């Protein structure tokens, strides 16, 4: 199944997928980011949570990137 995509002039939003895991983990374990998301978690917890989101029956989590055509 091809990920759903939303594109604006400045951003591209794709459903979170396994190829996004490495970058997402860096955000998920960053103490400054976690400060606003309920506190620090381990890398293992981050991986587990991300895989759960990716394989959810009704996926609603997106990866947002700056558009390369902007």
Secondary structure as UniProt FT lines:
FT   STRAND          5..7
FT   STRAND          11..15
FT   HELIX           18..20
FT   HELIX           21..28
FT   HELIX           31..34
FT   TURN            35..38
FT   HELIX           43..54
FT   TURN            57..58
FT   STRAND          62..66
FT   TURN            68..69
//
